[in-house]
Each structure stands twice: as C-alpha cells, then as structure tokens.
Amino acid sequence: MLDDYLSWKPFFEVVPIEIADCAEISELHGSRFPRQWSDGEFQNLLLQHNVFGFAARQTNAFFSKPLGGFVLSREAAGEAEILTVAVNEKFGRQGLGWRLMQAALREAAARGGERMFLEVEAENRAAVELYRKLGFVKVGERPAYYTGPDGARSAALVMSRVLR
C-alpha cells in the first residue's frame, strides 16, 4: 500500500477546451511563454467556428481536475495550424504534448484539413523533437521571429505535415 502511494503518478484525460477553461489556460500560457495571451484572447479565438482545442485534465487529483496542458488549433480551406500548445512544467516528460498534438491532428483531419502547420522556436529542442516524431518536417524559417524575456531574438522554424 505504501509503495502505491510513493509511486503515485497523475493520470490525464484529453477533452475539448471550453470557454470556462480560458482563465486557467491563459495562466498556463503565461507560465510557458514570454507574452501571455489573456483569457479574453482565448475566448475570442474559441468563439470562431474554425478554432478548436483540447485540454489535458488530471483525473486522479483529490479535489479538482488540474490542467496539465492544452493545444489550440484552427482549420480553414484544407489547411490547419497549431496556434499554441503548452504543458505544465511539473507534468513534463509524461507524454501530454504527444497526446494533445494527436488530438489536434485527428480533429483537423476530421474537419477536412489536409496539412497541418506550426511554428516553433528553433532553440526549443524538446518541442522540435516532438514535432519531428509526429511527422512534421521543416518547410521554412523566420529569422529573429521570437523575442525572449531578455530581448534576445531567435528564429522560428515553420514545420508541416500531411494529415491524410
């Protein structure tokens, strides 16, 4: 019994994002990116018919279902894009990014998307490797696209993969 307690790990379910999630998503976004998107920005995006997203919620927490991560995407005219994705730092390396991205890829294809695009900071090696494992390939680069908290500029890789 003690071994079960000591080896306890969180379990997550991936569910569609709801408007009520926006404040919590904004907070997580702010913890992972230099420029936090407000809950109003997330609400405005989710009110668009072609925008969709998923949240990873912990199912075995005691009092609530904490947010482990989220992905927000949109699809239009056969092309889809990842708008933003974030995983709570304390739940990193548990496959949440993979599961969230898989949900977004499936939904984009179900909505008629033929190709998915995303942009990622070139120095974010963990994210770049995840996207490569998911079948994304580099199709372009935007030099000095991102600005870090210290003002340093870094490139964005534009990556894409076929959905069908």
N, C-alpha and C positions, 0 to 999 in steps of 0.2 A: 504494500500500500504506500509506504514512504517512497519507494522507487518511482511509482506512478506520479506522485506529487513532484518529486525532484526532476523528473524528465518531462514534465508538463510542457506542452507547446501549443501555441494558438492554432485554431482551425478557422478557415475563412470560407465564406460563400461569395460568389461574384453575382451581383444583382444590378439591374438597371439603376442609374442615378435618378433621383427625384429632386424636385425643386427644394424640398425641405433639407436636402443634403448640402446645399450650396455654401452655407456658412462654414461648415466643417471642412468641405473641400477647399475653400479659399484659405483656411488656416493651414491645411497641409501643404497647399501650393506655396504659400509664403515661407514655409519652413524649408522648402527644397529649391526655390528659385529666388534670384535677387529682386525681381519685381513681382510682388504678389498680385494676383488677379482678385478683385473684390467679389463678394458673394453676388452683388448685382451684375457684374460682368458674366459670371457663370449662369445666373438666372436668365439673362438676356440671350445667351447662347442656347441654353436648353429650351427656350421658347420657340426657337426656329425649328421648323418641321424636319429639316435635314441634319440636325445635330443630335447626337446620341452619345451615351457614355455608360460606364459601368463602375461600380464601387466594390471593393473587396471589404467585407464586413466580418469581423471576428464573431464566430458563433458560440464559442465556449468561454466567453468572458462572464464574470459574475453578475454584473448589474446592467450592462449596456452592450451594444454591438459596436465596438470601436472601429474607426475607419483605418484600414491597413494600407489602402491605396486607391487610386482611381485612374481612369483614362477617359478622355473626351475627344470625340471624333465628329467628322461630318462627311457626307457623301453628296455629290452633285454631278449630274451628267456623266455617270460612269467612273468618276474619279473620287477617291476618298482620301482623307488626310487625318493624321493624328494631330489634334490641336495642342494637347498637353497630356502628360502622364506623370504620375508621381507615386512613389511608395514611401510610406513612413519609414524613417531611418531605422527604428527599432525592430521593424519587421523585414528588413532587407535580407537578401540571400535565402528566401523561403519560397521562391517561385511565384510571388504575387505579380511581378511585372509580366512574366510569361503568361499567366492566366488572364490577366487583364487585356493584354495585347491579343491573345487568341479570341477573346470575346469580341473585341472591336473588329478584328479581321472577319470573323463569322458574320457579324451584323452588317458590316459594309458590303460583303458579298451578297447577303440576303436582300439588301436594298438595291442591288443591281450594280454595285461597284465592280469594276474590272481591274483596277490598280489602286494601291494604297501608297501614299507618300507620307514622309515625316521629315522633320529637321532635327538634328541633334548636335550638341556642342562636340566638336571634334575631339576634345580632350576628355570627354566623358566615356572612358574606355569600357566601363561596365555596361552602359546603355548601348554603345556601338556594337559590342559583342552580342548582347541580347538580340538586337535587331538583325544582325547577321545570321544568328542561329534560327531566327524566324523567317529567313529567306530574303531579307532586304539587301539590296546592293546600292552602292554609292552611284548616284546619277548626276551629281553636281556638288558644288561647294560655294559658300558665300563667305568671302574673307571678311574678317573683323565684324561679324554679324552680332555676336553677343558681347555685352559689357558686363564684366564681373563687378562684385562689390567694391573692389579696389580701383575700378576704372579701366582695368586691362581689357583689351579686346581679343576675342577668339573667333575662329571660323566655325561655321555651321556646315555640317555635311547634309546634303539633301539625299535621302535614300528612298527607294521604291521597291515594291514587289507586286507581282501579278496575284490577283485574288482567285482566279478561276483556273 
